[in-house]
Amino acid sequence: MSCTTCDTLRAELATAERNGDRSKAVDCRVLLRRHPEHDDVPVEGKAEREAERKGEP
């Protein structure tokens, strides 16, 4: 599955990390997390983040 918005944000994130632009990198991560689900597939890492918040391994 490919989403042009996700692909663009991932590319921007990689560029920001290479350039040491931590602010832009954080912005990209936030936008990726907030991007809606695609075909009932949750955004990457969502389940893991929720488990961490609840203190689960």
mmJSON file of the N, C-alpha and C atoms, coordinates in Angstrom:
{"data_MODEL":{"atom_site":{
"group_PDB":["ATOM","ATOM","ATOM","ATOM","ATOM","ATOM","ATOM","ATOM","ATOM","ATOM","ATOM","ATOM","ATOM","ATOM","ATOM","ATOM","ATOM","ATOM","ATOM","ATOM","ATOM","ATOM","ATOM","ATOM","ATOM","ATOM","ATOM","ATOM","ATOM","ATOM","ATOM","ATOM","ATOM","ATOM","ATOM","ATOM","ATOM","ATOM","ATOM","ATOM","ATOM","ATOM","ATOM","ATOM","ATOM","ATOM","ATOM","ATOM","ATOM","ATOM","ATOM","ATOM","ATOM","ATOM","ATOM","ATOM","ATOM","ATOM","ATOM","ATOM","ATOM","ATOM","ATOM","ATOM","ATOM","ATOM","ATOM","ATOM","ATOM","ATOM","ATOM","ATOM","ATOM","ATOM","ATOM","ATOM","ATOM","ATOM","ATOM","ATOM","ATOM","ATOM","ATOM","ATOM","ATOM","ATOM","ATOM","ATOM","ATOM","ATOM","ATOM","ATOM","ATOM","ATOM","ATOM","ATOM","ATOM","ATOM","ATOM","ATOM","ATOM","ATOM","ATOM","ATOM","ATOM","ATOM","ATOM","ATOM","ATOM","ATOM","ATOM","ATOM","ATOM","ATOM","ATOM","ATOM","ATOM","ATOM","ATOM","ATOM","ATOM","ATOM","ATOM","ATOM","ATOM","ATOM","ATOM","ATOM","ATOM","ATOM","ATOM","ATOM","ATOM","ATOM","ATOM","ATOM","ATOM","ATOM","ATOM","ATOM","ATOM","ATOM","ATOM","ATOM","ATOM","ATOM","ATOM","ATOM","ATOM","ATOM","ATOM","ATOM","ATOM","ATOM","ATOM","ATOM","ATOM","ATOM","ATOM","ATOM","ATOM","ATOM","ATOM","ATOM","ATOM","ATOM","ATOM","ATOM","ATOM","ATOM","ATOM"],
"id":[1,2,3,4,5,6,7,8,9,10,11,12,13,14,15,16,17,18,19,20,21,22,23,24,25,26,27,28,29,30,31,32,33,34,35,36,37,38,39,40,41,42,43,44,45,46,47,48,49,50,51,52,53,54,55,56,57,58,59,60,61,62,63,64,65,66,67,68,69,70,71,72,73,74,75,76,77,78,79,80,81,82,83,84,85,86,87,88,89,90,91,92,93,94,95,96,97,98,99,100,101,102,103,104,105,106,107,108,109,110,111,112,113,114,115,116,117,118,119,120,121,122,123,124,125,126,127,128,129,130,131,132,133,134,135,136,137,138,139,140,141,142,143,144,145,146,147,148,149,150,151,152,153,154,155,156,157,158,159,160,161,162,163,164,165,166,167,168,169,170,171],
"type_symbol":["N","C","C","N","C","C","N","C","C","N","C","C","N","C","C","N","C","C","N","C","C","N","C","C","N","C","C","N","C","C","N","C","C","N","C","C","N","C","C","N","C","C","N","C","C","N","C","C","N","C","C","N","C","C","N","C","C","N","C","C","N","C","C","N","C","C","N","C","C","N","C","C","N","C","C","N","C","C","N","C","C","N","C","C","N","C","C","N","C","C","N","C","C","N","C","C","N","C","C","N","C","C","N","C","C","N","C","C","N","C","C","N","C","C","N","C","C","N","C","C","N","C","C","N","C","C","N","C","C","N","C","C","N","C","C","N","C","C","N","C","C","N","C","C","N","C","C","N","C","C","N","C","C","N","C","C","N","C","C","N","C","C","N","C","C","N","C","C","N","C","C"],
"label_atom_id":["N","CA","C","N","CA","C","N","CA","C","N","CA","C","N","CA","C","N","CA","C","N","CA","C","N","CA","C","N","CA","C","N","CA","C","N","CA","C","N","CA","C","N","CA","C","N","CA","C","N","CA","C","N","CA","C","N","CA","C","N","CA","C","N","CA","C","N","CA","C","N","CA","C","N","CA","C","N","CA","C","N","CA","C","N","CA","C","N","CA","C","N","CA","C","N","CA","C","N","CA","C","N","CA","C","N","CA","C","N","CA","C","N","CA","C","N","CA","C","N","CA","C","N","CA","C","N","CA","C","N","CA","C","N","CA","C","N","CA","C","N","CA","C","N","CA","C","N","CA","C","N","CA","C","N","CA","C","N","CA","C","N","CA","C","N","CA","C","N","CA","C","N","CA","C","N","CA","C","N","CA","C","N","CA","C","N","CA","C","N","CA","C","N","CA","C","N","CA","C"],
"label_alt_id":[null,null,null,null,null,null,null,null,null,null,null,null,null,null,null,null,null,null,null,null,null,null,null,null,null,null,null,null,null,null,null,null,null,null,null,null,null,null,null,null,null,null,null,null,null,null,null,null,null,null,null,null,null,null,null,null,null,null,null,null,null,null,null,null,null,null,null,null,null,null,null,null,null,null,null,null,null,null,null,null,null,null,null,null,null,null,null,null,null,null,null,null,null,null,null,null,null,null,null,null,null,null,null,null,null,null,null,null,null,null,null,null,null,null,null,null,null,null,null,null,null,null,null,null,null,null,null,null,null,null,null,null,null,null,null,null,null,null,null,null,null,null,null,null,null,null,null,null,null,null,null,null,null,null,null,null,null,null,null,null,null,null,null,null,null,null,null,null,null,null,null],
"label_comp_id":["MET","MET","MET","SER","SER","SER","CYS","CYS","CYS","THR","THR","THR","THR","THR","THR","CYS","CYS","CYS","ASP","ASP","ASP","THR","THR","THR","LEU","LEU","LEU","ARG","ARG","ARG","ALA","ALA","ALA","GLU","GLU","GLU","LEU","LEU","LEU","ALA","ALA","ALA","THR","THR","THR","ALA","ALA","ALA","GLU","GLU","GLU","ARG","ARG","ARG","ASN","ASN","ASN","GLY","GLY","GLY","ASP","ASP","ASP","ARG","ARG","ARG","SER","SER","SER","LYS","LYS","LYS","ALA","ALA","ALA","VAL","VAL","VAL","ASP","ASP","ASP","CYS","CYS","CYS","ARG","ARG","ARG","VAL","VAL","VAL","LEU","LEU","LEU","LEU","LEU","LEU","ARG","ARG","ARG","ARG","ARG","ARG","HIS","HIS","HIS","PRO","PRO","PRO","GLU","GLU","GLU","HIS","HIS","HIS","ASP","ASP","ASP","ASP","ASP","ASP","VAL","VAL","VAL","PRO","PRO","PRO","VAL","VAL","VAL","GLU","GLU","GLU","GLY","GLY","GLY","LYS","LYS","LYS","ALA","ALA","ALA","GLU","GLU","GLU","ARG","ARG","ARG","GLU","GLU","GLU","ALA","ALA","ALA","GLU","GLU","GLU","ARG","ARG","ARG","LYS","LYS","LYS","GLY","GLY","GLY","GLU","GLU","GLU","PRO","PRO","PRO"],
"label_asym_id":["A","A","A","A","A","A","A","A","A","A","A","A","A","A","A","A","A","A","A","A","A","A","A","A","A","A","A","A","A","A","A","A","A","A","A","A","A","A","A","A","A","A","A","A","A","A","A","A","A","A","A","A","A","A","A","A","A","A","A","A","A","A","A","A","A","A","A","A","A","A","A","A","A","A","A","A","A","A","A","A","A","A","A","A","A","A","A","A","A","A","A","A","A","A","A","A","A","A","A","A","A","A","A","A","A","A","A","A","A","A","A","A","A","A","A","A","A","A","A","A","A","A","A","A","A","A","A","A","A","A","A","A","A","A","A","A","A","A","A","A","A","A","A","A","A","A","A","A","A","A","A","A","A","A","A","A","A","A","A","A","A","A","A","A","A","A","A","A","A","A","A"],
"label_entity_id":["1","1","1","1","1","1","1","1","1","1","1","1","1","1","1","1","1","1","1","1","1","1","1","1","1","1","1","1","1","1","1","1","1","1","1","1","1","1","1","1","1","1","1","1","1","1","1","1","1","1","1","1","1","1","1","1","1","1","1","1","1","1","1","1","1","1","1","1","1","1","1","1","1","1","1","1","1","1","1","1","1","1","1","1","1","1","1","1","1","1","1","1","1","1","1","1","1","1","1","1","1","1","1","1","1","1","1","1","1","1","1","1","1","1","1","1","1","1","1","1","1","1","1","1","1","1","1","1","1","1","1","1","1","1","1","1","1","1","1","1","1","1","1","1","1","1","1","1","1","1","1","1","1","1","1","1","1","1","1","1","1","1","1","1","1","1","1","1","1","1","1"],
"label_seq_id":[1,1,1,2,2,2,3,3,3,4,4,4,5,5,5,6,6,6,7,7,7,8,8,8,9,9,9,10,10,10,11,11,11,12,12,12,13,13,13,14,14,14,15,15,15,16,16,16,17,17,17,18,18,18,19,19,19,20,20,20,21,21,21,22,22,22,23,23,23,24,24,24,25,25,25,26,26,26,27,27,27,28,28,28,29,29,29,30,30,30,31,31,31,32,32,32,33,33,33,34,34,34,35,35,35,36,36,36,37,37,37,38,38,38,39,39,39,40,40,40,41,41,41,42,42,42,43,43,43,44,44,44,45,45,45,46,46,46,47,47,47,48,48,48,49,49,49,50,50,50,51,51,51,52,52,52,53,53,53,54,54,54,55,55,55,56,56,56,57,57,57],
"pdbx_PDB_ins_code":[null,null,null,null,null,null,null,null,null,null,null,null,null,null,null,null,null,null,null,null,null,null,null,null,null,null,null,null,null,null,null,null,null,null,null,null,null,null,null,null,null,null,null,null,null,null,null,null,null,null,null,null,null,null,null,null,null,null,null,null,null,null,null,null,null,null,null,null,null,null,null,null,null,null,null,null,null,null,null,null,null,null,null,null,null,null,null,null,null,null,null,null,null,null,null,null,null,null,null,null,null,null,null,null,null,null,null,null,null,null,null,null,null,null,null,null,null,null,null,null,null,null,null,null,null,null,null,null,null,null,null,null,null,null,null,null,null,null,null,null,null,null,null,null,null,null,null,null,null,null,null,null,null,null,null,null,null,null,null,null,null,null,null,null,null,null,null,null,null,null,null],
"Cartn_x":[0.854,0.0,0.9,0.537,1.334,0.423,0.859,0.134,1.111,0.745,1.671,1.968,0.988,1.222,2.242,2.065,3.013,4.405,4.465,5.754,6.469,5.726,6.303,6.807,5.996,6.404,7.63,7.7,8.87,10.129,9.994,11.131,11.581,10.626,10.959,11.628,11.141,11.718,13.161,13.427,14.785,15.719,15.24,16.053,16.336,15.325,15.497,16.502,16.418,17.355,18.78,18.949,20.285,20.856,19.994,20.44,20.515,20.135,20.174,19.076,18.02,16.892,15.897,16.158,15.352,13.911,13.699,12.354,11.512,12.062,11.349,11.101,12.077,11.924,10.758,10.667,9.567,8.241,8.209,6.984,6.525,7.465,7.122,6.596,7.224,6.761,5.335,5.072,3.723,2.706,3.023,2.096,1.869,2.915,2.75,1.836,2.012,1.163,-0.282,-0.491,-1.853,-2.53,-1.769,-2.337,-3.375,-4.51,-5.598,-5.2,-6.002,-5.774,-6.077,-5.418,-5.59,-6.185,-7.339,-7.993,-8.053,-8.423,-8.55,-7.229,-6.111,-4.799,-4.3,-4.031,-3.592,-2.247,-2.025,-0.751,0.334,1.497,2.6,2.907,3.082,3.51,2.419,1.212,0.149,-0.093,-0.195,-0.444,0.712,1.926,3.096,3.116,2.777,2.768,1.7,0.539,-0.533,-0.134,0.546,0.99,2.012,2.915,3.921,3.254,2.231,1.529,0.857,0.396,-0.26,0.732,2.02,3.041,3.189,2.653,2.772,4.094,4.681,5.96,5.843],
"Cartn_y":[-1.173,0.0,1.235,2.223,3.428,4.651,5.586,6.835,7.958,8.802,9.867,10.825,11.076,11.966,11.351,10.07,9.383,9.342,9.03,8.965,10.31,11.381,12.723,13.067,12.755,13.06,12.248,10.982,10.157,10.709,11.172,11.758,13.049,13.884,15.118,14.818,13.784,13.381,12.941,12.122,11.648,12.817,13.748,14.925,15.764,15.978,16.777,16.117,14.795,14.096,14.191,14.043,14.169,15.558,16.576,17.967,18.435,17.576,17.952,18.917,18.988,19.888,19.142,19.167,18.403,18.898,20.188,20.747,20.222,20.243,19.744,18.241,17.502,16.061,15.756,16.505,16.305,16.641,17.723,18.097,16.965,16.371,15.278,14.071,13.74,12.6,12.828,14.037,14.363,14.24,14.778,14.709,13.27,12.448,11.037,10.338,10.628,10.005,10.455,11.69,12.225,11.893,11.395,11.082,9.982,10.093,9.125,7.709,6.769,5.372,5.167,4.169,3.868,2.478,2.369,1.084,0.259,0.877,0.224,-0.283,0.197,-0.176,0.999,0.788,1.905,2.46,3.699,4.346,3.561,3.428,2.644,3.038,2.041,2.269,2.68,2.842,3.328,2.365,1.088,0.1,0.068,0.179,0.157,1.373,2.533,3.744,3.645,3.114,2.977,1.997,0.922,-0.064,0.565,1.38,2.052,2.991,3.699,4.622,3.874,2.665,1.871,1.093,1.143,0.449,-1.013,-1.399,-2.787,-2.969,-4.175,-4.421,-4.404],
"Cartn_z":[0.0,0.0,0.0,-0.776,-0.872,-0.759,0.043,0.219,-0.116,-1.051,-1.451,-0.31,0.546,1.689,2.634,2.958,3.847,3.219,1.925,1.234,1.284,1.055,1.091,2.482,3.499,4.875,5.285,4.868,5.185,4.512,3.277,2.565,3.252,3.649,4.353,5.694,6.376,7.648,7.462,6.461,6.197,5.881,5.081,4.738,5.977,6.782,7.999,8.943,9.083,9.958,9.425,8.115,7.513,7.723,7.654,7.786,9.23,10.163,11.572,11.979,11.196,11.485,12.374,13.67,14.604,14.671,14.537,14.582,13.424,12.225,11.048,11.179,11.718,11.898,12.836,13.927,14.872,14.196,13.447,12.733,11.812,11.083,10.167,10.923,12.046,12.843,13.354,13.813,14.312,13.183,12.036,10.909,10.455,10.481,10.138,11.136,12.413,13.438,13.311,12.932,12.839,11.518,10.559,9.254,9.426,8.765,8.979,8.573,9.057,8.704,7.224,6.65,5.236,5.101,4.509,4.289,5.565,6.658,7.955,8.517,7.997,8.524,9.349,10.645,11.483,11.05,11.396,11.132,11.859,11.212,11.766,13.197,14.047,15.415,16.376,15.923,16.795,17.959,17.684,18.741,19.735,19.244,20.121,21.045,20.516,21.347,22.425,22.074,23.049,24.151,23.781,24.772,25.712,25.169,26.005,27.0,26.581,27.47,28.619,28.34,29.352,30.212,29.866,30.628,30.28,29.131,28.701,27.973,28.013,27.327,25.831],
"occupancy":[1.0,1.0,1.0,1.0,1.0,1.0,1.0,1.0,1.0,1.0,1.0,1.0,1.0,1.0,1.0,1.0,1.0,1.0,1.0,1.0,1.0,1.0,1.0,1.0,1.0,1.0,1.0,1.0,1.0,1.0,1.0,1.0,1.0,1.0,1.0,1.0,1.0,1.0,1.0,1.0,1.0,1.0,1.0,1.0,1.0,1.0,1.0,1.0,1.0,1.0,1.0,1.0,1.0,1.0,1.0,1.0,1.0,1.0,1.0,1.0,1.0,1.0,1.0,1.0,1.0,1.0,1.0,1.0,1.0,1.0,1.0,1.0,1.0,1.0,1.0,1.0,1.0,1.0,1.0,1.0,1.0,1.0,1.0,1.0,1.0,1.0,1.0,1.0,1.0,1.0,1.0,1.0,1.0,1.0,1.0,1.0,1.0,1.0,1.0,1.0,1.0,1.0,1.0,1.0,1.0,1.0,1.0,1.0,1.0,1.0,1.0,1.0,1.0,1.0,1.0,1.0,1.0,1.0,1.0,1.0,1.0,1.0,1.0,1.0,1.0,1.0,1.0,1.0,1.0,1.0,1.0,1.0,1.0,1.0,1.0,1.0,1.0,1.0,1.0,1.0,1.0,1.0,1.0,1.0,1.0,1.0,1.0,1.0,1.0,1.0,1.0,1.0,1.0,1.0,1.0,1.0,1.0,1.0,1.0,1.0,1.0,1.0,1.0,1.0,1.0,1.0,1.0,1.0,1.0,1.0,1.0],
"B_iso_or_equiv":[0.0,0.0,0.0,0.0,0.0,0.0,0.0,0.0,0.0,0.0,0.0,0.0,0.0,0.0,0.0,0.0,0.0,0.0,0.0,0.0,0.0,0.0,0.0,0.0,0.0,0.0,0.0,0.0,0.0,0.0,0.0,0.0,0.0,0.0,0.0,0.0,0.0,0.0,0.0,0.0,0.0,0.0,0.0,0.0,0.0,0.0,0.0,0.0,0.0,0.0,0.0,0.0,0.0,0.0,0.0,0.0,0.0,0.0,0.0,0.0,0.0,0.0,0.0,0.0,0.0,0.0,0.0,0.0,0.0,0.0,0.0,0.0,0.0,0.0,0.0,0.0,0.0,0.0,0.0,0.0,0.0,0.0,0.0,0.0,0.0,0.0,0.0,0.0,0.0,0.0,0.0,0.0,0.0,0.0,0.0,0.0,0.0,0.0,0.0,0.0,0.0,0.0,0.0,0.0,0.0,0.0,0.0,0.0,0.0,0.0,0.0,0.0,0.0,0.0,0.0,0.0,0.0,0.0,0.0,0.0,0.0,0.0,0.0,0.0,0.0,0.0,0.0,0.0,0.0,0.0,0.0,0.0,0.0,0.0,0.0,0.0,0.0,0.0,0.0,0.0,0.0,0.0,0.0,0.0,0.0,0.0,0.0,0.0,0.0,0.0,0.0,0.0,0.0,0.0,0.0,0.0,0.0,0.0,0.0,0.0,0.0,0.0,0.0,0.0,0.0,0.0,0.0,0.0,0.0,0.0,0.0],
"pdbx_formal_charge":[null,null,null,null,null,null,null,null,null,null,null,null,null,null,null,null,null,null,null,null,null,null,null,null,null,null,null,null,null,null,null,null,null,null,null,null,null,null,null,null,null,null,null,null,null,null,null,null,null,null,null,null,null,null,null,null,null,null,null,null,null,null,null,null,null,null,null,null,null,null,null,null,null,null,null,null,null,null,null,null,null,null,null,null,null,null,null,null,null,null,null,null,null,null,null,null,null,null,null,null,null,null,null,null,null,null,null,null,null,null,null,null,null,null,null,null,null,null,null,null,null,null,null,null,null,null,null,null,null,null,null,null,null,null,null,null,null,null,null,null,null,null,null,null,null,null,null,null,null,null,null,null,null,null,null,null,null,null,null,null,null,null,null,null,null,null,null,null,null,null,null],
"auth_seq_id":[1,1,1,2,2,2,3,3,3,4,4,4,5,5,5,6,6,6,7,7,7,8,8,8,9,9,9,10,10,10,11,11,11,12,12,12,13,13,13,14,14,14,15,15,15,16,16,16,17,17,17,18,18,18,19,19,19,20,20,20,21,21,21,22,22,22,23,23,23,24,24,24,25,25,25,26,26,26,27,27,27,28,28,28,29,29,29,30,30,30,31,31,31,32,32,32,33,33,33,34,34,34,35,35,35,36,36,36,37,37,37,38,38,38,39,39,39,40,40,40,41,41,41,42,42,42,43,43,43,44,44,44,45,45,45,46,46,46,47,47,47,48,48,48,49,49,49,50,50,50,51,51,51,52,52,52,53,53,53,54,54,54,55,55,55,56,56,56,57,57,57],
"auth_comp_id":["MET","MET","MET","SER","SER","SER","CYS","CYS","CYS","THR","THR","THR","THR","THR","THR","CYS","CYS","CYS","ASP","ASP","ASP","THR","THR","THR","LEU","LEU","LEU","ARG","ARG","ARG","ALA","ALA","ALA","GLU","GLU","GLU","LEU","LEU","LEU","ALA","ALA","ALA","THR","THR","THR","ALA","ALA","ALA","GLU","GLU","GLU","ARG","ARG","ARG","ASN","ASN","ASN","GLY","GLY","GLY","ASP","ASP","ASP","ARG","ARG","ARG","SER","SER","SER","LYS","LYS","LYS","ALA","ALA","ALA","VAL","VAL","VAL","ASP","ASP","ASP","CYS","CYS","CYS","ARG","ARG","ARG","VAL","VAL","VAL","LEU","LEU","LEU","LEU","LEU","LEU","ARG","ARG","ARG","ARG","ARG","ARG","HIS","HIS","HIS","PRO","PRO","PRO","GLU","GLU","GLU","HIS","HIS","HIS","ASP","ASP","ASP","ASP","ASP","ASP","VAL","VAL","VAL","PRO","PRO","PRO","VAL","VAL","VAL","GLU","GLU","GLU","GLY","GLY","GLY","LYS","LYS","LYS","ALA","ALA","ALA","GLU","GLU","GLU","ARG","ARG","ARG","GLU","GLU","GLU","ALA","ALA","ALA","GLU","GLU","GLU","ARG","ARG","ARG","LYS","LYS","LYS","GLY","GLY","GLY","GLU","GLU","GLU","PRO","PRO","PRO"],
"auth_asym_id":["A","A","A","A","A","A","A","A","A","A","A","A","A","A","A","A","A","A","A","A","A","A","A","A","A","A","A","A","A","A","A","A","A","A","A","A","A","A","A","A","A","A","A","A","A","A","A","A","A","A","A","A","A","A","A","A","A","A","A","A","A","A","A","A","A","A","A","A","A","A","A","A","A","A","A","A","A","A","A","A","A","A","A","A","A","A","A","A","A","A","A","A","A","A","A","A","A","A","A","A","A","A","A","A","A","A","A","A","A","A","A","A","A","A","A","A","A","A","A","A","A","A","A","A","A","A","A","A","A","A","A","A","A","A","A","A","A","A","A","A","A","A","A","A","A","A","A","A","A","A","A","A","A","A","A","A","A","A","A","A","A","A","A","A","A","A","A","A","A","A","A"],
"auth_atom_id":["N","CA","C","N","CA","C","N","CA","C","N","CA","C","N","CA","C","N","CA","C","N","CA","C","N","CA","C","N","CA","C","N","CA","C","N","CA","C","N","CA","C","N","CA","C","N","CA","C","N","CA","C","N","CA","C","N","CA","C","N","CA","C","N","CA","C","N","CA","C","N","CA","C","N","CA","C","N","CA","C","N","CA","C","N","CA","C","N","CA","C","N","CA","C","N","CA","C","N","CA","C","N","CA","C","N","CA","C","N","CA","C","N","CA","C","N","CA","C","N","CA","C","N","CA","C","N","CA","C","N","CA","C","N","CA","C","N","CA","C","N","CA","C","N","CA","C","N","CA","C","N","CA","C","N","CA","C","N","CA","C","N","CA","C","N","CA","C","N","CA","C","N","CA","C","N","CA","C","N","CA","C","N","CA","C","N","CA","C","N","CA","C","N","CA","C","N","CA","C"],
"pdbx_PDB_model_num":[1,1,1,1,1,1,1,1,1,1,1,1,1,1,1,1,1,1,1,1,1,1,1,1,1,1,1,1,1,1,1,1,1,1,1,1,1,1,1,1,1,1,1,1,1,1,1,1,1,1,1,1,1,1,1,1,1,1,1,1,1,1,1,1,1,1,1,1,1,1,1,1,1,1,1,1,1,1,1,1,1,1,1,1,1,1,1,1,1,1,1,1,1,1,1,1,1,1,1,1,1,1,1,1,1,1,1,1,1,1,1,1,1,1,1,1,1,1,1,1,1,1,1,1,1,1,1,1,1,1,1,1,1,1,1,1,1,1,1,1,1,1,1,1,1,1,1,1,1,1,1,1,1,1,1,1,1,1,1,1,1,1,1,1,1,1,1,1,1,1,1]
}}}
